[in-house]
Amino acid sequence: MSATPDQTTTKFLQAKSTASVMLAQANTMKEYKKIIVVLLSSKDSGSEDEKSSTSSIKTVDLADDKMMQR
């Protein structure tokens, strides 16, 4: 028997996966911190039950930071 995760667990795991991918794309500590701030602010903007899906996570444009570092 395999247990199927409920909808809340599925949303949590999707958000966790998306956050991991976003953090893995950071090339510098500055980019990493910027992503952390975005992830935390997107989490604070909604309730835990209904808005914890990946759709509530904003994307971060790191191109601007990379241009400044050159």
N, C-alpha and C positions, 0 to 999 in steps of 0.2 A: 504494500500500500504506500502510495506517495501522497503526502499532504500538499494541497494546493494553497498557495498564500492568498490571504484575503486582499481586498482592494486597497486598504490602507497600507499593508505591507508592500504590495506591488508598487504603489506610488512612492513610498519611502525608498525602496531599492532603486527605482528609476532615478530619483533625485540624487541619491548617493552616487550612482554610476556617472551621472552627468557632472556632478561636482568633481569627481575623481578625474574625469577626462579634462575638464577645464583647468584644474590644478596641474595636471601633467604637462599642459601646454606652456606653462610659465618657464621662461628662460632665465629670469633673474628674480632675486628676492623681492624687488619692487613690484614686478608683475604678479608674483605669488600673493603678496599682501593686497594688491588691488583686487584680485579675484576673490580673496577671502572676504574683503569688505562688501563686494557685490553679493556674494552668496549669503552673508549674514543679513544684509539689508533687505534682500528679497525674502528671506525667511521671516524677518520681523514684520514685513508689510502684510502678511496674511495669517489666517488661523492655521493651526497645525493640522487640523483634520481635512479641510477642504482645499487648501491652497498649497499643499506640500508636494504637488506633482512637479514634473520637470517644466511645465509650462510657466510656472511662477519664477523660474530662475532666469535672470537676465543674461544676455551674452555680453562678453567683455571684448572690446576692440583693443588688442595689444599693439596694433601697428603704430599708433601714436607714440607709445613708450619706446618702441624699438628705434624710431626715427630720432628721438631725443638723445639716445645713448650713443649715437655715432659721432 
